[in-house]
Amino acid sequence: MAAAPWGTIGQFLPVGAAGTALRSVAYFDGRGASQAWIVLLCWAFGGFVLLSLGKWRKTAH
C-alpha cells in the first residue's frame, strides 16, 4: 500500500504532467489536460523566476 500516493504526487512533477497532457491531446482531443497544463506552466514560471534571480545576483555583485 505504500505505492498508492506516488501516482498522485507524480502528476505534480513535470514528467507526469507532460505525459498526462500529451495523452489527453492525442487521445481525448485535449479534454482533461487543464490541470496538467497548469502544473507545467507553474514549473516553467518557477524556472524563469530562478533564472532571473540567478542573473540578477550575478550582475548585482
C-alpha beads as a LAMMPS data file, in Angstrom:
LAMMPS data file: protein, C-alpha beads

61 atoms
60 bonds

1 atom types
1 bond types

-500.0 500.0 xlo xhi
-500.0 500.0 ylo yhi
-500.0 500.0 zlo zhi

Masses

1 110.0

Atoms # bond

1 1 1 0.000 0.000 0.000
2 1 1 2.959 2.372 0.174
3 1 1 2.921 2.964 -3.597
4 1 1 -0.605 4.415 -3.682
5 1 1 0.168 8.143 -3.283
6 1 1 3.070 8.183 -5.742
7 1 1 0.813 8.294 -8.794
8 1 1 -0.891 11.395 -7.476
9 1 1 2.379 13.027 -6.486
10 1 1 3.833 12.201 -9.900
11 1 1 1.109 14.225 -11.613
12 1 1 2.531 17.355 -9.971
13 1 1 6.009 16.740 -11.413
14 1 1 6.902 17.838 -14.953
15 1 1 7.235 14.331 -16.400
16 1 1 3.880 13.144 -15.077
17 1 1 2.082 16.320 -16.115
18 1 1 3.635 16.248 -19.586
19 1 1 2.585 12.621 -20.049
20 1 1 -0.969 13.401 -18.984
21 1 1 -1.147 16.441 -21.261
22 1 1 0.233 14.531 -24.229
23 1 1 -2.146 11.617 -23.661
24 1 1 -5.118 13.969 -23.297
25 1 1 -4.282 15.815 -26.505
26 1 1 -3.514 12.675 -28.515
27 1 1 -6.456 10.524 -27.456
28 1 1 -9.121 12.781 -25.941
29 1 1 -8.846 15.967 -28.031
30 1 1 -7.350 17.867 -25.100
31 1 1 -10.127 17.151 -22.623
32 1 1 -8.849 16.644 -19.103
33 1 1 -5.490 18.311 -19.715
34 1 1 -6.131 21.591 -17.897
35 1 1 -4.536 20.512 -14.611
36 1 1 -1.510 19.171 -16.460
37 1 1 -1.067 22.458 -18.363
38 1 1 -1.361 24.443 -15.132
39 1 1 1.284 22.255 -13.475
40 1 1 3.630 22.675 -16.446
41 1 1 3.099 26.441 -16.508
42 1 1 3.853 26.652 -12.782
43 1 1 7.099 24.707 -13.262
44 1 1 8.055 26.931 -16.215
45 1 1 7.279 30.074 -14.212
46 1 1 9.309 28.773 -11.258
47 1 1 12.249 28.053 -13.550
48 1 1 12.012 31.521 -15.065
49 1 1 12.000 33.091 -11.597
50 1 1 15.062 31.089 -10.542
51 1 1 16.901 32.020 -13.744
52 1 1 16.040 35.675 -13.238
53 1 1 17.229 35.592 -9.630
54 1 1 20.480 33.952 -10.699
55 1 1 21.093 36.543 -13.389
56 1 1 20.187 39.388 -11.029
57 1 1 22.503 38.056 -8.354
58 1 1 25.359 37.642 -10.828
59 1 1 25.032 41.249 -12.053
60 1 1 24.455 42.702 -8.546
61 1 1 27.933 41.789 -7.336

Bonds

1 1 1 2
2 1 2 3
3 1 3 4
4 1 4 5
5 1 5 6
6 1 6 7
7 1 7 8
8 1 8 9
9 1 9 10
10 1 10 11
11 1 11 12
12 1 12 13
13 1 13 14
14 1 14 15
15 1 15 16
16 1 16 17
17 1 17 18
18 1 18 19
19 1 19 20
20 1 20 21
21 1 21 22
22 1 22 23
23 1 23 24
24 1 24 25
25 1 25 26
26 1 26 27
27 1 27 28
28 1 28 29
29 1 29 30
30 1 30 31
31 1 31 32
32 1 32 33
33 1 33 34
34 1 34 35
35 1 35 36
36 1 36 37
37 1 37 38
38 1 38 39
39 1 39 40
40 1 40 41
41 1 41 42
42 1 42 43
43 1 43 44
44 1 44 45
45 1 45 46
46 1 46 47
47 1 47 48
48 1 48 49
49 1 49 50
50 1 50 51
51 1 51 52
52 1 52 53
53 1 53 54
54 1 54 55
55 1 55 56
56 1 56 57
57 1 57 58
58 1 58 59
59 1 59 60
60 1 60 61
